[in-house]
Amino acid sequence: MTVNTDINAQNNTDTSLELIQPPYLKAGDTVAIVAPSGILKNRTDEVEHAVQLLESWGLHAVVGKHVFSKAHHFAGTDAQRCEDLQNAMDDPKISAIWCARGGYGTVRILDQLDYTRFKKHPKWLIGYSDITALHNQIHQQGVQSLHALMCVSLPKDITEIKETVATFKSTIFGLPVDYTLKGSNYNREGEASGVLVGGNLTILHTMLGSKESIDTSGKILFIEEIGEYKYHVDRMLQSMKRAGYFDNLSGLVVGDMTKMRRNTTAWGTSVEQLILDALSEYNFPIAFQMPAGHEKDNRALVLGKEVKLVVGKAQSTLKYSK
């Protein structure tokens, strides 16, 4: 596919068009590590492991000035976190921006970011969880981004997460990985194609009503979550449904629903059944068992790239357009 590199020529209201694809990385390129969200207390080892990993792939790494700054809950003040991210976005020598961790805080700096230089020289933004806020904003700028592991995801022995690391490496070097997912009796069978969007459910819900809330019409939505009560998940889905978020959706891919909390009053069904019940009036296919989210097995997904989703009870496939 020939990618249109003039971002201003792309009509983002046309759901049939992929977003601008930043250049894939090559040996000698530089990756900036930044922390736009939570504090990195006692996490210097993980960041050092991240630097070593990049260098082992022939890449250079630069760590943002404020990555280890502290401002209560956050990795530095809003201004400091924004400064590191903005510098990485603006620097033409930086080919990708890798977020050190999620947590909470990205939404606080969205309105201070300037995409003027970034749009002239798009680069990969990498992360998940709270970084979903940035994925949404970058999507609205017409640029693809990478939902993948972050620096604090790295154990001392990366063979513990070899599939996670392998899909991350393959994708940033230009070989996005197609997926065959385990089957599930909860799967709603069918086929659909569209641009892949999404991320953490809480953050997607947080974006409702803002300019960062993505028009999901004709798209394939990916969701994942951690540490929520089932009734919270239902409340978010009901709220998004009432806002029309699912009205013209082409398909849904459900990733890990990790560490679901137990309420005093039991919900009464699995989280999979909860999702099916909340979205029962729609007929788009729904695939469970996507290994992406807050588990160790967190496979890389290119957001903003067109995919074909085929859902069956025995297995599902998620394949990128070529």
ChimeraX attribute file (.defattr): number of C-alpha atoms within 10 A of each C-alpha:
attribute: neighborCount
match mode: 1-to-1
recipient: residues
	/A:1	5
	/A:2	4
	/A:3	10
	/A:4	13
	/A:5	16
	/A:6	11
	/A:7	17
	/A:8	12
	/A:9	8
	/A:10	16
	/A:11	13
	/A:12	18
	/A:13	11
	/A:14	10
	/A:15	16
	/A:16	15
	/A:17	16
	/A:18	24
	/A:19	27
	/A:20	23
	/A:21	20
	/A:22	20
	/A:23	15
	/A:24	16
	/A:25	19
	/A:26	14
	/A:27	12
	/A:28	13
	/A:29	16
	/A:30	21
	/A:31	25
	/A:32	25
	/A:33	27
	/A:34	29
	/A:35	31
	/A:36	34
	/A:37	28
	/A:38	23
	/A:39	24
	/A:40	23
	/A:41	12
	/A:42	8
	/A:43	14
	/A:44	14
	/A:45	14
	/A:46	19
	/A:47	23
	/A:48	16
	/A:49	18
	/A:50	22
	/A:51	20
	/A:52	15
	/A:53	19
	/A:54	18
	/A:55	16
	/A:56	10
	/A:57	13
	/A:58	14
	/A:59	18
	/A:60	19
	/A:61	23
	/A:62	14
	/A:63	19
	/A:64	20
	/A:65	15
	/A:66	20
	/A:67	26
	/A:68	20
	/A:69	18
	/A:70	16
	/A:71	13
	/A:72	10
	/A:73	15
	/A:74	23
	/A:75	26
	/A:76	22
	/A:77	19
	/A:78	19
	/A:79	12
	/A:80	21
	/A:81	26
	/A:82	25
	/A:83	20
	/A:84	20
	/A:85	22
	/A:86	18
	/A:87	15
	/A:88	25
	/A:89	27
	/A:90	19
	/A:91	13
	/A:92	15
	/A:93	12
	/A:94	21
	/A:95	25
	/A:96	26
	/A:97	23
	/A:98	24
	/A:99	24
	/A:100	29
	/A:101	28
	/A:102	22
	/A:103	16
	/A:104	18
	/A:105	22
	/A:106	22
	/A:107	19
	/A:108	15
	/A:109	20
	/A:110	16
	/A:111	9
	/A:112	12
	/A:113	13
	/A:114	13
	/A:115	16
	/A:116	11
	/A:117	13
	/A:118	18
	/A:119	21
	/A:120	14
	/A:121	19
	/A:122	27
	/A:123	26
	/A:124	24
	/A:125	25
	/A:126	26
	/A:127	25
	/A:128	29
	/A:129	24
	/A:130	24
	/A:131	28
	/A:132	25
	/A:133	26
	/A:134	22
	/A:135	26
	/A:136	26
	/A:137	22
	/A:138	23
	/A:139	22
	/A:140	19
	/A:141	21
	/A:142	23
	/A:143	26
	/A:144	27
	/A:145	29
	/A:146	23
	/A:147	26
	/A:148	25
	/A:149	29
	/A:150	22
	/A:151	25
	/A:152	19
	/A:153	21
	/A:154	22
	/A:155	15
	/A:156	10
	/A:157	9
	/A:158	14
	/A:159	12
	/A:160	13
	/A:161	17
	/A:162	14
	/A:163	17
	/A:164	23
	/A:165	22
	/A:166	14
	/A:167	21
	/A:168	24
	/A:169	18
	/A:170	14
	/A:171	20
	/A:172	20
	/A:173	15
	/A:174	12
	/A:175	12
	/A:176	19
	/A:177	18
	/A:178	16
	/A:179	16
	/A:180	15
	/A:181	18
	/A:182	16
	/A:183	18
	/A:184	17
	/A:185	13
	/A:186	17
	/A:187	23
	/A:188	19
	/A:189	18
	/A:190	17
	/A:191	17
	/A:192	20
	/A:193	20
	/A:194	26
	/A:195	26
	/A:196	29
	/A:197	28
	/A:198	26
	/A:199	29
	/A:200	24
	/A:201	22
	/A:202	20
	/A:203	23
	/A:204	20
	/A:205	16
	/A:206	16
	/A:207	18
	/A:208	15
	/A:209	10
	/A:210	8
	/A:211	11
	/A:212	20
	/A:213	19
	/A:214	19
	/A:215	18
	/A:216	22
	/A:217	20
	/A:218	20
	/A:219	27
	/A:220	28
	/A:221	22
	/A:222	24
	/A:223	21
	/A:224	22
	/A:225	22
	/A:226	18
	/A:227	13
	/A:228	16
	/A:229	17
	/A:230	22
	/A:231	17
	/A:232	13
	/A:233	20
	/A:234	18
	/A:235	14
	/A:236	18
	/A:237	21
	/A:238	16
	/A:239	14
	/A:240	18
	/A:241	14
	/A:242	11
	/A:243	12
	/A:244	14
	/A:245	19
	/A:246	22
	/A:247	16
	/A:248	14
	/A:249	21
	/A:250	24
	/A:251	29
	/A:252	24
	/A:253	23
	/A:254	22
	/A:255	23
	/A:256	20
	/A:257	23
	/A:258	14
	/A:259	13
	/A:260	14
	/A:261	13
	/A:262	13
	/A:263	11
	/A:264	6
	/A:265	7
	/A:266	10
	/A:267	14
	/A:268	9
	/A:269	11
	/A:270	11
	/A:271	17
	/A:272	16
	/A:273	14
	/A:274	18
	/A:275	19
	/A:276	16
	/A:277	12
	/A:278	16
	/A:279	17
	/A:280	11
	/A:281	9
	/A:282	14
	/A:283	13
	/A:284	20
	/A:285	21
	/A:286	28
	/A:287	30
	/A:288	24
	/A:289	20
	/A:290	24
	/A:291	21
	/A:292	26
	/A:293	27
	/A:294	21
	/A:295	18
	/A:296	17
	/A:297	18
	/A:298	25
	/A:299	25
	/A:300	29
	/A:301	26
	/A:302	24
	/A:303	27
	/A:304	28
	/A:305	25
	/A:306	23
	/A:307	23
	/A:308	19
	/A:309	25
	/A:310	20
	/A:311	27
	/A:312	21
	/A:313	16
	/A:314	12
	/A:315	18
	/A:316	25
	/A:317	19
	/A:318	21
	/A:319	16
	/A:320	19
	/A:321	14
	/A:322	8
